[in-house]
Amino acid sequence: MIIFHLGFAWLVVVIFSLILGLFGFYIVAFILGCCRPFIQKEIPKVSLKNPWTKRLFLFLVGFNSFFYFQQCYEWISPKESAYPNAKCYYAAGNVVALYRAFLSPNNPITYWLVYPQRILYAMATPLIPQEDGELALWRYHWFVYPHARGFSMPHYLYESNTNPFLRKEGAVATFTWEFIKAVHNDNFSDKNIREHHALRDLPLAALYLDEMYNHEKVPSSIFVTPEAEEVIAHKPMVYSQDQLVVLNAKTHDPARAEKEKKMFRAMYDNLWLVNQKSYYIATTAYEALNALASKWETSPLMQKELKQHSSLEATRIAAMITMLQGGALASKFSSKELSCTHPYVLHYIALRQELKAMADNTASLLIDNLDKRYLERHISAEAMKYTFEKYCGYTLVGGYDTRFGSGPSRYENMTLDYGKVLLENQQTNNTTKEK
């Protein structure tokens, strides 16, 4: 059976090579046609019958076929591999991914390259169990990673008419989230692809998901999953101090006041639900990243990668920081569980210190950018720094961006609810110790 899949996937590669050659031929013909009036020398006519055209097609077919069979050997031959029939299509999809790597993913010229990958993915889907994390990895590797590597925002996240091959609203964000969950659950039968891609790509995926949130490109409704609904359903509704003031306001017109309260309560309840979904996502991603360190320790391949690329560990730390300050800490604040000695707080402070130390002790531009991006020019990082320094007495690394505000003073009112939770839990802990 594998011979059939091997041959069929190779046929897709050959057809793709011919289409690619035809595409290149017409581009060259168009360019030469535009230049012909401005060039004195006679330019030979471009024709499909020209010898150089045939050589171009033969070269593309030969090169892509060689790369395809090399990919087959890499992903099918190891003992740790699983689903060899499906891997034939994965190898063919990687041939297409090779060409997408050289062009911007938002370039209209590259849109059609998504189509053969979607066909190959559809062919491989029946060959891999749905509960296996490999399908989520394929989706991330083929459809998200071209954007994630440069932190470029796909402009077809919402605009369904931009790319006809990724019309589903929030598809890129959904694929990223599903990949994070797959690595968190660690349900990969193929240990080879798990080590080469899943363990390595998780930190970047988490940072990219946060980047999409910052650009407000992620509708929270796409993350509604059974496990998320179950977690959220058992959480008590909590209102902030400002919201309680509005809900408990008294006026001379009771009927109007009751109507306004219902309107504000519905609005606050919906906001609470949206926030809880975001908190669930951030907490899950943080736990996955935290567990990643032990998985890296047991992987010889990742140990080698970490020695060669120190930015991998820095990316993991930055991703944990942004998931903590972007939702995981807020989740504990929302449920009034957070105290100054909570493990999340202590780990957050230690992670900030570690990322700052890595940035100070390395010449890597990437690590330096992570330090500035997530510690010095991030409103959540500044708010958390102000909160834990004022209400817990800790000293956190990182400064305040004073270009557009008055420094730490602007967080005084913003963090009142956080401070109240920390002080109440601190008093409770002190009372318990005295008893």
N, C-alpha and C positions, 0 to 999 in steps of 0.2 A: 504493500500500500504506500510505503514511503516513496517508492519510485514514481508513482503517479503524482503525488504532491510535489516532489522535487522537480519533475518535468513540467508540471502545470505552472508552478511558481516561476520557473526559468522562462517559460513561454511569455508570462506577464512581463518579465524583465526585458526580453527581446522586443516585444511590442512597445514597451516604454522607451527603449533605446531608439527604435525607429521613429516614434513620435517626437522624441527629443531632437533627433537629427533633422527631422522635417521642420520643426520649430526653429532650430538654429539656422537652417537653410533659408527660410523666408525672412528671418531677421537680417542676415547678411545681404540677401537680395534687395531688401528694402533700403538698407544703408547705402549700398552701391548705387542703387537707382537714384537716391537723393543726391549723391556726390557726383554723378556722371556729368551734369552740366557745368560743374566747376573745375573739372580735371581736364587738362589739355590732352594727355595721353589717352589712347583708346583702351577702354576697359572691356575685357572679354565678357560676353553675355553669361549670366548665371543660369545654369540649366541643371536639372536633375540627372541628365545624361553625362555631365562632365565627369572625368575620372576622379577629380578631387572630391566631388560630392559622394561618389561611391566609397571612396576611402574613408570619408567622414562617418558614413553609416557603419562601415565595417569596424572602424575603430571604436565607435560607441558600443556596438554590440559586443565586440571582443572585450573591451575594458569592463563594461558592466557585468558581463557573464563571469569574468575572472573574479571580480569583487563579490558577486553573488555566491559563487562556489566557495570562496574563502570564508564568507560569513556562515555558510552552511557548515563548513568544517569547524568553525569556532563555536557554534551554538549547538550542533548536533553530536559531535564526536565525544565531548567530555562525559565521563561516567555520571557526573552530577546532573546532567541535563535531563529534562523531562519534556514530554509532548514533542517528539521529533517531527511528526507530521506538520504540526503547527509551526515549528521553527523554520520550515522551508519558506513559509510566507513572511515570517519575521525577517529572514535574511533578504528576501526580495524587497521588503519595505525599507530596509536599511540602505539599499541601493538608491532609492528615491530620496531618503533622508540625507544622503551624501551631497546631493545637488542643492537641497534646501539649506544646507549649512553655509553655502557661499553667498546667499542672497538674504536680504532683509525679509523676515516673515510677513511684513505688512506690504511688501511690494506686490502689486497686482499681477506681475508676471509669474509669481510663484504660486498663485492661488490654485492653478490647475494641478500642481504637484501633490496637493492634498488628496485629489481624487483617486489615483492609483493606490495610495496608502489606505484609503477607506475601503476600497474593493478588497485588498489583501486582508485587512482586519476582519471584514465580513466573512471571508473564506475561512479564516482561522478560528473564528469565534466558536463554531460547533465542536472544535477539536480540543478545547480547553474548558475544564469545569468552571462554571460561573463563580463559585466560591473561591477559586484560586486567585491570588493577587496579581498573576502575570498579565491578565487582560488590562487591569488598571495601569500596570507599568507600561504596556504597549501604548495605551492612549496618551499617557503623560510624555513618553519618549518621543512619539511621532507628532503629536498635535499641540503640546504645551512647551516642551523644552526649547524649540526654536525661538519662542518668545521669552521664556524665563532666563535664558543665558544672558540676554542683554537688558532684562527688565523692561521690555517694550510692551505697551498695552495693546492687545488686539482690538482694533476698532470695530470688529464684528461681534463683540461680546453681546451687544444689544441690537445692533443694526442688522436685521435679518437679511436685508437685500445687498449687503456688502460682499459676503462670501457665500455662494450657494451651497458650499460643501460643509459648512459649520453653522447652520442656521439656528440650531437650538439655542435659546437664550441662556447665556451663562455657561456655554459648553466648556470653554477653557477652564473656568473656575471650578466647574463640577469635576472635570477630569483631574485637576490638581488635588482637590479634596479627596476624591476616591483613591488616588495614589497614596496620599498621606495615611488614610485609614488602612490601606492594604499593608503598608510597611509597619504600621502600629500593631496590626493583628499578626503580622509575620507569617502569613499563610502562602508561602511560595514553595511549591514542590521542586522547582528547578533551582538548585542551590547556586548554579553557575550564574544565572541571570540575576539572582538575588544579590550576589556579592558584587558583580560588575556594575549594576545599575541601581537597584533598590536602596542598598545601604549608602551608596555614594550620593545619590540625587536627592535624598529626603531634605537636607538642610536648605538647598536652593529652592525646592518646591514650597517649603514653609515660608521662606522670605518672599517668594513671588506671590503667594496667596495674600500675605499681608500687604504687599504693594498694590494688589488689585483692590483690596479694601480701602487703602488710602486714596485711591483714585475713584472710589465709589462705583466700581465696575462690577460689584458682586451683589446680586439680589439675594438676600438671606433666605428666601423661600426655596432656593435650589438645594439648600443643605438640610431640608427636612427629611430625616431618616427615622425609621422606627426606634432606634436606640436613643436618638436625640429627643424625640417626642416623649419617650418614657422618662428620661431624666428630667426634662423640663416640667412634665405633668406633676411630679412630686415635689416641686419647689414652691414654697409659699411666695405669694405676691408681696413685694417690698417697694414702698414708695420713698422717694427722697424727701428731704426736709422742705425743699421748695415746692414739690408736688403736694405735700400734705398741707402746706399753707393755702394753696389754691383750693384743694378739696374741702378744707374746713372753714373757708372764708364765710363770713356772715354778712348778709345784706338785708335791706328793708323789704325786698320783694322775694319771699320764700319760693314762689313758683318759678321765677326766673333763675334763682340761685340753684334750685334742684335740677333744672334743665341744663344749666352750664356745668354742674358737677358731673352729670351723666356724660356730657360731651367730653370733658377733660378726663374723666375716669377711663372712658373707652380709648382715648388717645394715649394715655399713660400705660394702659394695659397692653396695647399693641406695641408700644415702644419697649416695654419690659420684655415681651415675647421675642421681639427682634434681637434685643440685647442678649437674652439668654441663649439664643441660637449661636450668636457670635461667641459668647463665652464658652459654650460647649465645644465649638470648633477649635478655639485657641487652647483650651485645656487639653483636648485630645492631641493636638499637634505638639504641645509642650511635653506631654508624657511620652509621646513617640520619640521625640528628640532626646529626651533625658535617658530613655532606655537604649538609644542608639550607641552610646559610649561603650556599653558592655558588649554589644554586638560587634562593634569595630575591634574590640580587644581579642575576640575569638576568630577573627578573620585575618589570615596571613596576607591576603591581597590588600585589605584596607590598611593594615599596618604599614605595608610598603607604600601605599598611596599617601598616607599621613606624613611619612618621612619626607616624601618628595614635594608634597603640597600642604604646607602648614595652613593655608587659607581654608582648607576643608574644615578643620576644627574651629577656626574663627567664624566660619559661616554657621556652623552648628550652634555656637555660643550666641551669636547675634540673633539667630532664629529663635532660640529659647528666650532671650531677653524680650524680643518683640512680641512673642506669644504670651509671655507673662504680663507685660505691661499693656498689651492689647486686648486682654480678655480674661486670662486665667486668674490674675489678682483681682480684677473687677468682679469676677464670679464669686470669689470668697468674700469680698466686700458686700456684694449684693445679698448674700445669705448670712451676713454678719458673723462669719466664722473666722475672719482674719484678725490676727494679733501680731504684735511686734516680734514674737518668737515663732511665728508660724513657719514651717519648712519652706513654703513658697517665698516668703519675705527674705529669709536668710540666704536661700539659693539665688534669688534675684540680685541681692547685693554682691554676693560672691562672683556671679557671672559678669556683672558690670566691671568689677575689679580685674577679673581675668582677661576680658576683652581689651580693657585699657592697657594692661600690662603687655599683651601681645602686640598692640599697636605701637607701644613705646619701644619695644625690643626687636622690631623687625623692619626691614626696608620694603616690605610688600605694600604696594599701593592699595591693593584690594582690602587688606586688613585695616589700613589707615582709613579708608573710605567707610568701612563698616563701623569703625569707632565713631567717626564724625556723624554718620547717618543715623545711628541708633542711640547715641548717648548725648550728643551735643546739639543736634538740630531736630529733635523729635519732641513734640509737645507732651506725649504720654511719658517719655523718659524724664522730662523736666518736672512734670506733675508728681510722678512717683518719688523723685529725688526730694522734692519739697515736702511731701507727705511724711516720708520715713525719717527725714532729718528733723522736722519740727515736732512730730508726735512720738517718735521712738528714740530720738537722740542719736541716731546713726549718722555716719559720714559716708556719703556716696560719691564715687568718682563721677566726673562729667560736670559741665558747666551749664549756664543758662544763655540762651540766644537773646541778646539785648538789642538786636537790630530793629525789631518791630514792636518791642514792648518794654516794660520797666523791670525786667528780670524776674526774680522769684516772687515779688509782691503780687503779681497778677494771678498767682495760684492760691492766694489766701482764701478767697470765697469758693473757688472751684473745688477745693479739697476738704470742705467743712464736713461733709457726710463721711468721707473716709476717716477723717480725724476722730469723729465721734465714735465710730465703730472701734477704732484702735484703742481709744481711751477707755471705753466701756469694757472691752475684753481685758485690758491691762488691769483695771480695778477688780474684775472678777478673778483673774489669776492671783492677784495679791491677796484677796480675801480667802481664796482657797488655800494658799500657802500658810496664812496665819492660823487657819483652823487645823 
